[in-house]
Amino acid sequence: MNYQEMMENAKTCMGPYCKACDVCNGRVCRNQMPGPGSKGIGDTAMRNYDKWKEIRVNMDCLCKKKDTDTTFELFGKTFDYPIFAGPVGAVNLHYGDKMNDMEYNDILVSGCVIAGIAAFTGDGTNPDVVKAAAAAIAKVDGLGIPTIKPWNKETIDEKMAQVRESNAFAVAMDIDAAGLPFLKNMNPPAGAKSVKEMKEIIESAGVPFIVKGIMTVEGAKKALEAGAAGIVVSNHGGRVLDQCPATAEVLKEIADAVKGQMKIFVDGGIRSGVDVFKALAMGADAVIIARPYVTSVYGGGEEGVVGPDDGIHMEHFVEIDAFADHGVAFGLRLRIEAAEDLAAEALDGAGGDDALRRTAGAHHHVHVHAGVHHHEGTGHVAVGMQGDARTGLADLGDNLLGRLMGHIEVE
């Protein structure tokens, strides 16, 4: 099975709401709920996607060749890439009745482990969802992250017991799910948590705890105060709050506030290897990608997650040695190897740009200088990098070269 075959398969069994679009940007499904759309006017998922595209990646090819290493360590576990599959719930309602949450998580968890990464699994009103997800994670020696919704204390305690039985190396809570319209009136109820309540939940978990649904510096600091080991900068794909900012718009200020004190993940509209690099350069430790995995599982099962044809990597890939040498697969169109854990930051107010220049050296033998410039009057941001900058492109297909070059601004 190749990528196009996988996509065509998905189109036959997804719907009526999700159309398995070639580019998952939120436009066709817009405000379709049930379905994968956003709340209200339906533009937040589109904004998530578009704002990553407004960030431009610059290059400098006069530099010494260095080896790269994309491995990423998280809570004592090492993964091949700083990319994780995101939690998705009620897939039969929102994406198509080919499978239910239990079947979906079982395929996703095993496929991600084969691909060298891990999956966040979803939760739902059916108590068997977390139970089955825990069983799937147990089968892969705990290499998965169950994501629990902010239910009442008794329900959380019950689900946490199942998580502990799975030997999962971490657990998450999508606190933003408190605002999902179809969960507010459910029994058991889902709702917001105070810092005190979250602290009690985290202390009882027994493993590193990730709070998903952080969109402000204040929220990140409250998660840190509660004892979270990580956060996910996420607006739940626009499904909770209408007209919410994009994750790319708030990531940097959140990273500036808590970087080094907790792990920072980001999701929302990340659809290419170049997007992954931008997120890392702006302060994320890793990224989470959700909707494209649904298409991959529906269209190709475990093979769709791992990568059609070649077992680990997809047939369509991009090698960008400025921040990449190899690639990543899972149901995405691009492979990329990114220097992870970009750190040290310096302010540079020179020139006409509103300059917040990030001078970052990746500790994996790739020396990258990434500058983030907000161009006045344009709304565009340029992320410039200097380092191992030989650009190689291979097996592009489907006009992928044109799509890639649309992300690269040469100055």
C-alpha positions as CSV (number, residue, x, y, z in Angstrom):
1,M,0.0,0.0,0.0
2,N,1.3,3.4,-0.9
3,Y,0.2,6.8,0.6
4,Q,-2.3,7.6,-2.1
5,E,-3.9,4.2,-1.8
6,M,-4.2,4.7,2.0
7,M,-5.9,8.1,1.4
8,E,-8.3,6.6,-1.1
9,N,-9.2,3.8,1.3
10,A,-9.9,6.4,4.0
11,K,-12.3,8.3,1.8
12,T,-14.4,5.2,1.4
13,C,-15.0,4.6,5.1
14,M,-14.8,8.1,6.7
15,G,-17.8,10.3,6.9
16,P,-20.3,11.7,6.6
17,Y,-18.5,14.5,8.4
18,C,-14.8,14.0,7.8
19,K,-13.9,13.9,4.1
20,A,-10.3,12.6,4.5
21,C,-9.0,15.7,2.8
22,D,-5.6,15.6,1.2
23,V,-4.7,18.6,3.4
24,C,-6.3,18.5,6.8
25,N,-6.7,22.2,7.5
26,G,-10.2,22.5,8.9
27,R,-11.8,24.2,6.0
28,V,-14.1,21.5,4.6
29,C,-15.4,20.3,8.0
30,R,-15.2,23.9,9.4
31,N,-17.9,24.0,12.2
32,Q,-19.2,20.5,11.7
33,M,-19.9,19.0,15.2
34,P,-20.5,16.1,15.4
35,G,-17.5,15.7,13.2
36,P,-14.0,17.0,13.3
37,G,-14.9,20.7,13.0
38,S,-14.4,23.7,15.2
39,K,-17.0,25.4,17.5
40,G,-19.0,28.5,16.6
41,I,-17.9,30.2,13.3
42,G,-15.5,27.3,12.9
43,D,-12.3,29.2,12.0
44,T,-10.0,28.1,14.9
45,A,-8.8,24.8,13.4
46,M,-8.1,26.7,10.1
47,R,-6.3,29.4,12.1
48,N,-4.2,26.7,13.8
49,Y,-3.1,25.5,10.4
50,D,-2.6,28.9,8.8
51,K,-0.5,30.4,11.5
52,W,2.2,27.8,11.1
53,K,2.3,28.6,7.5
54,E,2.9,32.3,8.2
55,I,6.2,31.4,9.9
56,R,8.9,31.4,7.3
57,V,12.0,29.2,7.5
58,N,15.3,30.8,6.3
59,M,18.5,29.0,5.5
60,D,22.3,29.5,5.4
61,C,24.2,26.7,3.6
62,L,27.8,27.9,4.4
63,C,28.4,25.8,7.5
64,K,30.2,22.7,8.7
65,K,28.5,19.4,8.2
66,K,27.4,17.9,11.5
67,D,25.7,14.6,12.4
68,T,22.1,14.9,13.6
69,D,20.2,12.9,16.1
70,T,16.4,13.2,16.5
71,T,16.0,10.9,19.5
72,F,13.9,12.5,22.2
73,E,13.9,11.5,25.9
74,L,10.7,11.8,27.8
75,F,10.4,10.7,31.5
76,G,13.1,8.1,31.1
77,K,12.0,6.7,27.8
78,T,13.8,7.4,24.5
79,F,11.8,7.9,21.2
80,D,13.1,8.2,17.7
81,Y,11.4,11.6,17.1
82,P,9.9,14.4,19.2
83,I,6.5,13.7,17.6
84,F,3.5,11.9,19.3
85,A,0.1,10.8,18.1
86,G,-2.7,12.8,19.7
87,P,-5.7,11.5,21.7
88,V,-8.9,11.3,19.7
89,G,-12.3,10.2,21.2
90,A,-15.6,9.1,19.8
91,V,-14.1,8.2,16.4
92,N,-17.2,6.3,15.4
93,L,-19.3,9.5,15.9
94,H,-16.9,12.1,14.4
95,Y,-15.1,10.1,11.7
96,G,-17.0,7.1,10.7
97,D,-18.4,3.8,12.1
98,K,-15.8,1.6,10.6
99,M,-14.3,1.3,14.1
100,N,-14.8,2.3,17.6
101,D,-12.5,4.0,20.1
102,M,-11.2,0.6,21.5
103,E,-10.3,-0.7,18.0
104,Y,-8.8,2.6,17.0
105,N,-6.5,2.9,20.1
106,D,-5.4,-0.6,19.8
107,I,-4.1,0.0,16.3
108,L,-2.7,3.4,17.0
109,V,-0.7,2.4,20.1
110,S,1.0,-0.6,18.5
111,G,1.7,1.2,15.2
112,C,3.3,4.2,17.0
113,V,5.6,1.9,19.0
114,I,6.7,0.2,15.8
115,A,7.4,3.7,14.3
116,G,9.5,4.6,17.3
117,I,7.2,7.0,19.0
118,A,4.2,6.8,21.3
119,A,0.5,7.6,21.3
120,F,-1.7,9.6,23.6
121,T,-4.9,7.6,23.8
122,G,-8.4,9.2,24.2
123,D,-11.2,8.9,26.7
124,G,-15.0,8.9,26.4
125,T,-18.3,8.4,28.0
126,N,-18.0,4.7,27.5
127,P,-16.0,3.3,30.4
128,D,-14.5,0.6,28.2
129,V,-12.5,3.2,26.2
130,V,-9.9,3.8,28.9
131,K,-10.0,0.2,29.9
132,A,-9.2,-1.0,26.4
133,A,-6.6,1.8,25.9
134,A,-4.9,0.7,29.1
135,A,-4.8,-2.9,27.8
136,A,-3.3,-1.8,24.5
137,I,-0.6,0.2,26.3
138,A,0.1,-2.7,28.7
139,K,0.8,-4.9,25.6
140,V,3.6,-2.6,24.5
141,D,5.2,-2.4,28.0
142,G,3.6,0.9,29.0
143,L,4.7,2.9,25.9
144,G,1.6,5.0,25.7
145,I,0.0,8.0,27.4
146,P,-3.6,7.5,28.5
147,T,-5.5,10.8,28.4
148,I,-8.3,11.2,31.0
149,K,-11.0,13.8,30.8
150,P,-11.7,16.0,33.8
151,W,-14.5,13.9,35.2
152,N,-15.6,14.0,38.8
153,K,-13.2,12.6,41.4
154,E,-14.7,9.2,41.7
155,T,-14.6,8.6,38.0
156,I,-11.0,9.9,37.7
157,D,-9.9,7.6,40.5
158,E,-11.5,4.6,38.8
159,K,-9.8,5.4,35.5
160,M,-6.5,6.2,37.1
161,A,-6.5,2.7,38.7
162,Q,-6.8,1.3,35.1
163,V,-3.9,3.5,34.0
164,R,-1.7,2.2,36.8
165,E,-2.5,-1.4,35.8
166,S,-1.3,-0.6,32.2
167,N,2.2,0.4,33.5
168,A,1.9,3.5,31.3
169,F,5.1,5.7,31.7
170,A,3.0,8.9,31.9
171,V,-0.6,10.0,32.0
172,A,-2.4,13.1,30.7
173,M,-5.6,15.0,31.3
174,D,-7.2,17.2,28.6
175,I,-8.5,19.8,30.9
176,D,-9.9,21.8,28.0
177,A,-12.4,19.0,27.5
178,A,-14.3,20.6,30.3
179,G,-15.7,23.0,27.7
180,L,-16.8,20.4,25.1
181,P,-20.5,20.9,24.5
182,F,-21.3,17.2,24.3
183,L,-19.6,16.5,27.7
184,K,-20.9,19.3,29.8
185,N,-24.2,17.6,30.6
186,M,-23.0,14.0,30.6
187,N,-23.1,11.7,33.5
188,P,-20.5,11.5,35.0
189,P,-20.0,15.2,34.6
190,A,-16.8,16.7,33.2
191,G,-15.7,20.1,34.5
192,A,-12.9,22.5,35.2
193,K,-10.5,21.9,38.0
194,S,-8.9,24.3,40.5
195,V,-5.2,24.2,41.1
196,K,-5.8,22.4,44.4
197,E,-8.0,19.8,42.7
198,M,-5.5,19.3,40.0
199,K,-2.7,18.9,42.5
200,E,-4.5,16.1,44.2
201,I,-5.1,14.3,40.9
202,I,-1.5,14.6,39.9
203,E,-0.2,13.4,43.3
204,S,-2.4,10.4,43.1
205,A,-1.3,9.5,39.6
206,G,2.1,7.9,40.6
207,V,3.6,8.7,37.1
208,P,4.6,12.0,35.4
209,F,1.4,13.9,34.6
210,I,0.8,16.1,31.5
211,V,-1.9,18.8,31.4
212,K,-3.4,19.3,28.0
213,G,-5.3,22.4,27.0
214,I,-2.9,25.3,28.1
215,M,-3.2,28.5,26.1
216,T,-1.9,31.2,28.4
217,V,1.2,31.8,30.5
218,E,-1.0,32.0,33.6
219,G,-2.4,28.6,32.8
220,A,1.0,27.1,32.3
221,K,2.2,28.5,35.7
222,K,-0.9,27.1,37.4
223,A,-0.2,23.6,35.9
224,L,3.4,23.9,37.1
225,E,2.1,24.9,40.6
226,A,-0.1,21.9,40.6
227,G,2.9,19.6,39.9
228,A,2.5,18.8,36.2
229,A,5.6,17.4,34.6
230,G,4.4,18.6,31.2
231,I,1.8,20.7,29.4
232,V,0.3,20.6,25.9
233,V,-0.3,24.0,24.3
234,S,-3.6,23.2,22.7
235,N,-7.0,24.7,22.0
236,H,-8.6,21.3,21.4
237,G,-8.7,21.9,17.7
238,G,-11.0,24.8,18.2
239,R,-13.7,22.5,19.6
240,V,-14.0,24.2,23.0
241,L,-13.8,28.0,22.6
242,D,-15.0,29.8,19.4
243,Q,-12.5,32.4,18.0
244,C,-9.6,31.2,20.1
245,P,-6.0,32.1,19.2
246,A,-3.9,29.6,17.3
247,T,-1.4,27.5,19.2
248,A,1.4,29.0,17.1
249,E,0.4,32.5,18.4
250,V,0.8,31.7,22.1
251,L,3.5,29.0,22.1
252,K,6.5,31.2,22.4
253,E,5.4,33.3,25.4
254,I,4.4,30.1,27.2
255,A,7.7,28.5,26.5
256,D,9.5,31.6,27.6
257,A,7.7,31.4,31.0
258,V,8.1,27.7,31.9
259,K,10.8,26.3,29.6
260,G,13.2,24.0,31.5
261,Q,10.7,23.6,34.4
262,M,8.4,21.2,32.6
263,K,8.1,19.5,29.2
264,I,6.2,21.6,26.6
265,F,4.2,19.9,23.9
266,V,2.2,21.7,21.2
267,D,-0.6,20.6,18.8
268,G,-3.0,22.2,16.4
269,G,-2.6,22.3,12.7
270,I,0.9,20.8,12.6
271,R,0.9,19.0,9.2
272,S,4.5,18.9,7.9
273,G,8.1,18.3,9.0
274,V,8.7,22.0,8.5
275,D,5.9,22.8,11.0
276,V,7.5,20.4,13.5
277,F,10.8,22.3,13.2
278,K,9.1,25.7,13.7
279,A,7.5,24.4,16.9
280,L,10.8,23.2,18.2
281,A,12.5,26.5,17.3
282,M,9.8,28.4,19.1
283,G,10.3,26.5,22.4
284,A,8.3,23.3,22.2
285,D,10.1,20.1,23.3
286,A,7.8,17.9,21.1
287,V,4.7,18.1,19.0
288,I,1.4,16.2,19.0
289,I,-0.5,15.4,15.8
290,A,-4.0,14.0,15.9
291,R,-6.4,14.2,13.0
292,P,-4.0,12.9,10.3
293,Y,-3.6,9.7,12.4
294,V,-7.3,9.1,12.2
295,T,-7.1,9.1,8.4
296,S,-4.1,6.8,8.6
297,V,-5.8,4.3,10.8
298,Y,-9.0,4.2,8.9
299,G,-7.2,4.1,5.5
300,G,-4.4,1.7,6.3
301,G,-4.7,0.3,9.8
302,E,-1.4,-0.3,11.5
303,E,0.4,0.0,8.2
304,G,-1.1,3.5,7.8
305,V,0.4,4.5,11.2
306,V,3.8,3.0,10.6
307,G,4.1,4.0,7.0
308,P,2.9,2.5,3.7
309,D,5.3,0.4,1.6
310,D,8.5,0.7,3.6
311,G,7.5,-0.5,7.1
312,I,8.9,2.5,9.0
313,H,9.1,5.4,6.6
314,M,6.6,6.6,4.1
315,E,7.2,6.8,0.4
316,H,6.9,10.6,0.3
317,F,9.5,12.3,2.4
318,V,11.7,15.3,2.7
319,E,15.2,15.5,4.0
320,I,16.1,18.9,5.2
321,D,19.6,18.9,6.7
322,A,19.4,22.4,8.1
323,F,17.4,20.6,10.8
324,A,17.1,17.2,9.3
325,D,18.8,14.2,7.8
326,H,16.2,11.4,7.9
327,G,12.5,11.4,8.3
328,V,9.4,10.6,10.1
329,A,6.5,8.6,8.8
330,F,3.2,7.8,10.5
331,G,0.4,8.9,8.1
332,L,2.0,12.3,7.4
333,R,3.3,13.3,4.0
334,L,6.7,14.4,5.1
335,R,9.7,12.8,6.8
336,I,12.0,15.1,8.7
337,E,14.7,14.8,11.2
338,A,14.7,17.8,13.5
339,A,17.2,18.9,16.1
340,E,15.3,18.7,19.3
341,D,15.4,20.6,22.6
342,L,16.5,24.0,21.2
343,A,17.3,26.0,24.3
344,A,19.4,29.1,25.1
345,E,17.7,32.3,24.1
346,A,19.0,35.8,23.6
347,L,17.2,39.1,22.9
348,D,18.4,41.1,20.0
349,G,16.7,44.4,19.3
350,A,18.8,45.4,16.4
351,G,17.3,46.4,13.0
352,G,13.8,47.3,12.0
353,D,12.4,43.9,12.9
354,D,10.5,43.5,16.2
355,A,13.3,41.1,17.1
356,L,13.1,38.3,19.4
357,R,16.0,36.3,18.2
358,R,16.4,32.9,19.5
359,T,20.0,31.7,19.5
360,A,19.7,28.0,20.0
361,G,22.2,25.2,19.9
362,A,20.8,21.8,19.7
363,H,22.7,19.4,22.0
364,H,22.5,16.6,19.4
365,H,25.6,17.9,17.5
366,V,23.6,20.2,15.2
367,H,24.3,23.8,15.7
368,V,21.3,25.9,14.8
369,H,20.8,29.6,15.1
370,A,17.1,30.3,14.8
371,G,15.8,33.9,14.8
372,V,12.2,34.7,15.2
373,H,11.3,38.0,13.5
374,H,7.9,39.6,13.4
375,H,7.8,41.6,10.2
376,E,6.0,44.8,10.8
377,G,2.7,45.3,9.0
378,T,2.7,41.8,7.5
379,G,1.8,39.5,10.3
380,H,4.5,37.2,9.0
381,V,7.2,35.6,11.1
382,A,10.6,34.4,9.9
383,V,12.5,31.7,11.7
384,G,16.0,31.9,10.4
385,M,18.4,29.1,10.9
386,Q,22.1,28.6,10.4
387,G,23.8,25.3,10.8
388,D,23.9,22.0,9.0
389,A,22.1,23.5,6.1
390,R,22.5,21.3,3.1
391,T,19.0,20.9,1.8
392,G,18.1,17.5,0.2
393,L,14.8,16.5,-1.3
394,A,13.8,13.0,-2.2
395,D,10.8,11.1,-3.4
396,L,8.6,14.2,-3.3
397,G,5.6,13.3,-5.4
398,D,2.3,15.1,-5.6
399,N,4.0,18.5,-6.0
400,L,5.5,18.2,-2.6
401,L,8.5,20.2,-3.6
402,G,6.3,23.2,-4.4
403,R,4.6,22.8,-1.1
404,L,7.9,22.7,0.8
405,M,9.4,25.7,-1.0
406,G,6.3,27.6,-0.1
407,H,7.5,27.4,3.5
408,I,11.1,28.5,2.8
409,E,12.0,32.2,2.5
410,V,15.5,32.9,1.2
411,E,17.0,36.2,2.2
